[in-house]
Structure formats: structure tokens, C-alpha cells
Amino acid sequence: MQTTRQQKIARLIQKDLSDILLSYSRRMAGTLISVSEVRVSPDLAIAHVYLSIFPTDRVGEVMSEIEEHHGAIRGEMGHLERHQLRIIPELNFHVDTTLDQMEHIDQLLSGK
């Protein structure tokens, strides 16, 4: 259960990272990156960022690009949030697979 402070910081990080990752998705034509969820640790030092990437066949390429620019992304986020957060959390990026799981369940239920 996240505290109200954790939830507020998670929403702030989600909004700012969405803007930052929009510029990265423009560099990779035909790719859409969205931040589906952010979970912040109780000490506010680590943020787990869940990304939805479309098309799904480019997930590996996009994640390697994000990991390569991990420091720059955190730096941009720090610049945007410098007046609101004392410590910029370490970012851990994960692929959000809930849409794939929902599609798989739907296929199983429809008998395809």
C-alpha cells in the first residue's frame, strides 16, 4: 500500500517521463512508448517504471535504447523536478505486459 506522498510523486514522475520518452519515441519512427505505471519505494529513492511499447516486436530495441540513455533520462527528469523533489529517484524500467496478458486471456475465452 503506497502512501499519499508516494502516489503524488509517482504521478509526477509518470507525467514528466511521458514527456521525456515522447522525444525518444519520435527518434524511433513508428514506435509508441507510454508510461503505464510508476511505483515508488517507501524511501522515495527508487522508482519502478512500467512501459507499454507498441509495436510489441520492437520491445527489445526500445528497451536497449532506453537503458543506453538511462542517465540522460534521469538527468532530464531531475531538471524538470528540481524544485519539487529533494532526491531524484533511481529509475528501473520494466516492460508492462498486462495488455499482452489480457489479449491472451481473451483469445482463450473466445476459443481461438
C-alpha positions in Angstrom: 0.0 0.0 0.0 1.5 3.3 -1.1 1.2 6.4 1.0 -0.3 9.6 -0.4 3.2 11.1 -0.8 4.4 8.1 -2.8 1.3 8.3 -5.1 1.8 12.0 -5.7 5.5 11.5 -6.6 4.6 8.5 -8.8 2.1 10.7 -10.7 4.7 13.5 -11.1 7.3 11.1 -12.4 4.9 9.4 -14.7 3.9 12.8 -16.3 7.4 14.0 -16.7 8.8 10.7 -18.0 5.9 10.6 -20.5 7.1 13.9 -21.9 10.7 12.8 -22.0 10.0 9.5 -23.6 7.9 11.2 -26.2 11.0 12.7 -27.7 12.7 9.3 -27.7 9.8 7.7 -29.5 9.9 10.4 -32.2 13.5 9.3 -32.9 12.3 5.8 -33.5 9.8 6.2 -36.2 6.7 4.1 -35.9 7.1 3.4 -32.2 4.8 4.4 -29.4 6.1 4.4 -25.8 3.8 5.1 -22.9 4.4 5.1 -19.2 1.6 2.9 -17.8 2.5 2.9 -14.1 5.2 4.2 -11.7 5.7 2.6 -8.3 7.9 4.5 -5.8 9.7 2.8 -2.9 8.8 4.0 0.6 12.1 5.9 1.0 11.4 7.6 -2.4 14.8 6.5 -3.7 13.8 4.0 -6.3 11.0 4.3 -9.0 9.9 1.3 -10.9 8.6 2.5 -14.3 6.4 0.2 -16.4 6.4 1.0 -20.1 3.9 -0.1 -22.8 5.6 -0.3 -26.1 3.9 -0.6 -29.5 4.5 -2.4 -31.8 5.5 -5.3 -29.5 8.1 -6.6 -31.9 10.3 -3.6 -31.2 10.3 -4.0 -27.4 13.9 -5.3 -27.2 15.2 -2.5 -29.4 13.3 0.2 -27.5 14.4 -1.1 -24.0 18.0 -1.3 -25.0 17.8 2.3 -26.3 16.2 3.4 -23.0 18.8 1.6 -20.9 21.6 3.1 -23.0 20.3 6.6 -22.3 19.3 5.8 -18.7 21.5 8.6 -17.2 20.3 11.2 -19.7 16.7 10.4 -19.0 17.2 10.7 -15.2 19.1 13.9 -15.8 16.3 15.4 -17.8 13.8 14.3 -15.2 16.0 15.9 -12.5 16.0 19.1 -14.4 12.2 19.1 -14.6 11.6 18.2 -11.0 14.5 20.0 -9.3 12.2 22.3 -7.4 9.8 19.6 -6.3 12.0 16.7 -5.2 15.0 16.7 -3.0 16.3 13.4 -4.3 15.7 12.2 -7.9 14.9 8.5 -7.6 16.9 5.9 -9.4 14.8 4.7 -12.4 14.2 1.0 -13.0 12.5 0.4 -16.3 10.2 -2.7 -16.9 8.0 -3.7 -19.8 4.3 -3.7 -19.0 2.8 -6.9 -20.3 -0.7 -6.5 -19.0 -2.1 -5.8 -22.5 -0.5 -8.9 -23.9 -1.9 -11.0 -21.0 -5.3 -9.5 -21.5 -5.2 -10.4 -25.2 -4.1 -13.9 -24.4 -6.9 -14.4 -21.9 -9.4 -13.0 -24.5 -8.2 -15.5 -27.1 -8.5 -18.3 -24.6 -12.0 -17.3 -23.7 -13.1 -16.9 -27.3 -11.7 -20.3 -28.3 -9.2 -19.1 -30.9 
